Amino acid sequence: MNQPTRLPVVFFGHGSPMNTVESNRHTQAWHALGASLPRPRAILSVSAHWYIEGAAVTAMQTPPTIHDFFGFPQALFDIEYPAPGDPALAARVRALLAPVEIALDDSWGLDHGTWSVLAHAYPQADIPVVQLAIDATRPAAWHYELGQRLAPLRDEGVLIIGSGSFTHNLSEFRGHGPNDPAPDWVNEFADWFDAALRADRRDDLVHYRERAPFARKNHPTEEHLLPLYAAMGAAGAESHAERLHSSATYSVIRMDVYAFGGERITKPEKTAAAQLA
């Protein structure tokens, strides 16, 4: 039997749930990326929207589509992403992360941090998806180390994705339109992070709260950036980063997409992403 192709790790800035039903420069980049990747046998998603005290992984056969938002059009609540679950993968994740205590969860499912992206990258919803929670009690360095333990999954046909936001200060969100340019304090933070990722400055990255410009203004809370650390860790020794898409929406939300872990898929995607960005 042929060994699965080693898959990269991808971080998506997912933005508003409305991206699920819209075609724009962000969603077109997600679609192009999904089309360029080797088909995974399963997907492990680390989403900013499952932010709990402790650690858990979805372990049901049929994860529900969670509409974890309010105030949006009914059409968004009508969306289902009926991807199957993968209890065996959930058990494998739990084993890899030991001795960290990981609960096998049957009450959550797939939230919009996961399905809003996958609806474009894998619209057929025919690839099993398992979701791993963000532990609200743990810092960035802990999530990076957690990701490192997940690295063997890349050789087992599993696509690991982190879904969050490169910048995320919703208190600055109101009054802006989807195409308004980002202010300097957003772009300076994103540029610092991009330079640190490309140079693999891991110490700076795990201490970004003290070292990055406008860190706390861009992330008053950390849940939307922590999936990036899990993705970086899962890339292992190949944790050099390539930015596949870079844009902002509503002025203060950067929608950047990064791939970690080799040249296999980033070169064909690079051209498409550059055209879409």
HELIX and SHEET records of a PDB file:
HELIX    1   1 PRO A   17  VAL A   21  5                                   5    
HELIX    2   2 ARG A   25  SER A   36  1                                  12    
HELIX    3   3 GLN A   74  PHE A   77  1                                   4    
HELIX    4   4 PRO A   87  LEU A   97  1                                  11    
HELIX    5   5 HIS A  112  ALA A  121  1                                  10    
HELIX    6   6 ALA A  140  LEU A  150  1                                  11    
HELIX    7   7 ALA A  151  GLU A  156  5                                   6    
HELIX    8   8 LEU A  170  GLU A  172  5                                   3    
HELIX    9   9 ASP A  184  ARG A  198  1                                  15    
HELIX   10  10 ARG A  202  VAL A  206  1                                   5    
HELIX   11  11 TYR A  208  ARG A  211  1                                   4    
HELIX   12  12 ALA A  215  ASN A  218  1                                   4    
HELIX   13  13 LEU A  226  ALA A  234  1                                   9    
HELIX   14  14 GLY A  236  GLU A  238  5                                   3    
HELIX   15  15 THR A  266  LEU A  276  1                                  11    
SHEET    1   A 6 VAL A 129  ASP A 135  0                                        
SHEET    2   A 6 ALA A  42  ILE A  52  1                                        
SHEET    3   A 6 VAL A 158  GLY A 164  1                                        
SHEET    4   A 6 VAL A   9  GLY A  13  1                                        
SHEET    5   A 6 VAL A 257  PHE A 260 -1                                        
SHEET    6   A 6 ALA A 241  HIS A 245 -1                                        
SHEET    1   B 2 ALA A  56  THR A  58  0                                        
SHEET    2   B 2 ALA A 103  ASP A 105  1                                        
SHEET    1   C 2 ALA A 248  THR A 249  0                                        
SHEET    2   C 2 ILE A 253  ARG A 254 -1                                        
END                                                                             
